[in-house]
């Protein structure tokens, strides 16, 4: 589909999401009639086993649905949802996000005002750790890249914590307090962001090599950097993130292995953009040897392949 339909399409990748996605969908249903230019909501199901789509269709028949027959992982599922979407802008929103007010208008305005922005994010409040989770940069250390907090993270965490503790409407208070503050360049967080559908497709969407999940969002942000585009958090908007609810249901403790494997893939695919890797092959060798007598076999082999200068991980 082209981009001549809705102004915004909200793409919600889901997997066994019954019981926690309904709150998000209820909020979107209330926003839909009043959204300027039209608001499409597309639930993209990744071969759930809990009857997600039939159940949600009964409660929210006004939304669009894609019922996957095979599991694509987070990135592949979002890509399928973008194909279903027809908006000029797309918002990727996890099922474990709780909206505070209407963040979309603020984020679209930030994109409209700055052509160098690929993606605009709200401040994303992690309810597990009581902090803003998406004010970060990549710290290269011991042959890998790690998420590290920007200096502004502490200030914005303290500010947003105070607003959430107050009675009333935190979204309205945030908009007033943060008025005039510029977007903060940061790495892309896939929990929620808004971008141009055309630019998302120009970049090829999420890289399927990061299947099933983790680091595909950072990877997409770095692909945008190759085009001279950046990702930023817009401090006038915020959402709550009940982090990893859906992932925990899907894979449990195996998520750490996926995270580490895709972290390595990210480094190998983006060596040209990462400064300070040094002798990353030495560090990969040490990690592979440490897993020689236990741990995940695929991860061990990936470290050993990387230590030999191979990219097939």
N, C-alpha and C positions, 0 to 999 in steps of 0.2 A: 504494500500500500504506500501511497505517497504521503506527503505531509500537509495535504490540503484539508484534512478533517479537523479534529479537535486541536485546540491550542496546547493542551497538555494530556499526555497519556501516562497514567500511573501503572507501572508494571510491578506486580507482586509475585515473586517466585515463591512457591509453597511446596512443602512436603509434610504430610501428616499434620496439617496445621489446625485441625479442628480443636476448639477449646481455647485458642489464644489469638487467632487471626480475626475473630468476629468483632472485637473492639475496634481494630483499625478500619475494617470495612464499614462499620457503623458510622465512624467519623467521616469517612470519605463519602458515604451516602448523604450525610447532612451537608457536606460541602458542594456536592455535585451540582445541584440546581442553580447555585449562585456564582459558580466559577466563571469568570469572564472568558469568553471564547470557547467554552465547553470543556468538560472534564471526562475523559474516558478512563475507566478502571478495568484493568486486565489481570485476572488471576491466572497464573501459569503454573500448572501442577506438574510435579516431577515424578509421575508414576506412584502416587500415594497409595497406601493400603487401607486408609481409614474412611474412604468414601468422601474425600474432601469436596470434590466438584459437585456431585449430585446434591449433597447437603447444602452447600453454599448457594447453589442455583435456586433452591427453594426460598431462601431468605433474601438473597440479593439478585433477583432476576434481571435487574437493569445493568449489571456488569457483564463484561466479556470474559470468556473462559477458554483455556486451552488445556485439554486433558491428555497429558503425556502418557505414552504407552511403554516407554523405556526411560530409565533414569539417565539424565544428561549431566547431572551435577549442577552446581549453582550457576556457573558462567554460561553453560550451554542452555540452561533453562531460561535465563534472562535473555539471551540472544533470541530464543524462540519467541519470547514475549514481545520483544522489540519488533519482530516481523509481524506480529499480530496488531501492534499499536499503529495508530495513524496520526499521532500528534506531532506538531512542530517541535515540541519539547517532550522528553520522556523523564519520568521520575522513577528510579528504581528504589523500592521500599520493601525492606524485609518484613516478614509476618510478625516479628517480635518488636516492631516499632510502635510506639504510642505517640500520636501527633499532639502537639500543643498548639491549639488554634489552627491557622492556615499558613504553613510555612512556604507554600509553593509560590505564591505571588511575589514574596520577597526574593526568593531564589531566582525566579525567572527575570526579575528586574535587574538583579546583579549580572546575569548573563547578558542581558540586553545592553547594559551600560558598558561592558568591557569585553571587546571582541577577542581578547587573549585568553579568556576563561573557557576552558573545556567543560568543567563541572563545578557546580555550586552546591555546597552542603550546608545544612543547619549545624549548629552546635549539637553534638550527639552525646547525651548524658547516659553513661553506662550505669544501670541500676545495681549491678553486682558490686561495682567498685566505688560507687558514688563519686564519679569524676567525669569530666568531658574527655571523651576517648579519641576524638579525631583532630586534635591539634598536635600533629606529630611530624617528624622528619625521619629520614633513614640514617642511622648511625652505622658506618661500616667498621666492623671490628672482628678480628680473628677469622678473616676470610669469608664472612657473611654479612648481610645487611639486617639490622635490627630496628624495630620501631622505638623511637625516643621522643619524649615530650618536648614541644616547643617551649620557650621561656614564658609565653603568654598563657600556657595551660593552667598554671596554678591560679592566676588572677581570674580567669574565666570560670574555672571550677568553683572558686569561692563565691563569685558573683551569682552564678546560676544556682548553686546550693542554697543561697539565701532566698532567691526568688521562689524556689520550689517549696521552701519551708513556710512561705507567707500564704495567707489566705487570699483568695481572689483569682485573677487571671494572669498567670506568669508570662504568657505570650505577649499580652499587651504591655506589661511592665518592661519586658525585655526589649521590645521594639522602641519604647520610649528611652530607656537607659542607654541603649547602644546606638541611638540615632547618630548618624554621621561617622560611625566607626567603619573603616574600610574592611573588605574581605581579607582573611589571613591565608596566604598560600600554605598548603599542607599536602600530605599525601592523600590519595583517594581512598575513602572508606566506603565499601560496598553496602553498608547497612542502609544508607539513604543518600542519594544524590540526584540532582537534576542536570540534564545536559541537552544539547541539541540532538535530535534523532539523526539528523544528517551527519553530524560529526561522529556520533557513535558508530554509524555504519561505515563512514570513511576509514575509521580505525580498525574495522573488521570485528567490532564487538569484543567480548571477553575471549581471551585465548583459551581454546579447549585443552591445551597442554596442562593447565592448572586443575584439571578435573581430579576429584569431585568438588573441592572448594579450598579456599585460603590463597591469598596472594594474587588472585586474578584481578582484584580491584587495584592493587598497587601496580601491577603489570600494565593495566590499561592506562593508568595515570602516567606511567613512564612512556608509553607509546604516544600519548598526547604531547609529552614534552619534546618528542622528536619533531613534532609539527610546530613547536613554538607556543603551545598552549599550556595553561597551568590549571590546577585544581585549587579550590579555596573554600574555607568555611566562612559563612556569612553570619556574623554575630548577632544580627537582628532576629534570627529564627533559631528555634531549638526543638528537639524531640527527645523522647525517652527510648532507650534501647535495653530490652531485657535479653541481654547478650547470650547467644548460643542456645536459646531454647530449642529451636528446630534442629540444629546440628546435634545437640546432645541426644535428642530422640532418635536420630538417624544412625549415628556411629558410636556414641558413647566415648570411651577412653581412646579409641583409635584416632580421634581428631588431632592429637598431638603429632602422630606420625605423618598425617596429611600436611599439617602445618610446616613441619620441618622439611619434608620432601619438596613442597612447593616453594619454600624459602630458598632452597638450593637451586631449583629451576629458575627462579626469578634472577638470582645472581648470575647464573650462567648466560641467560638470555640478555642481560643488561650490563654486561661487564664494561661496555663502552661508555656508559653513563655513570658508573659508580667509581668514585675516587677513593683510594686508600685500601683497595683489596689486598695489595701486596702479594705475598705468596699464599694465595688461597688454596692452592693444591696441597700444600703442606698441612693446612688445617683440616682439609677434607680427609687426608690420609689418617690423621689422628682420630677424627670422628669415626671413620670406617673401622679402624683397629679397635676402638673402644666398644664397638658393637659386634666384634668378632665372636664373642662368646655369649651372645644373647641380644635381644632386641629385634626390631623389625628387619627382616631379610632384605626387602626392597630398598629400605633406607640405607642399610649397610652397603649394598651393591651400588647405590647411587653415589654415595660418598667416595667409594673406591674408584668408580668410573671417572668422577670429577677430578680425583687426585692424579689420574693418568692423562688429563687434558681432554677427556671425552665429554660431549654434551648430551649423550643419549641417556638421560636420567628420567 
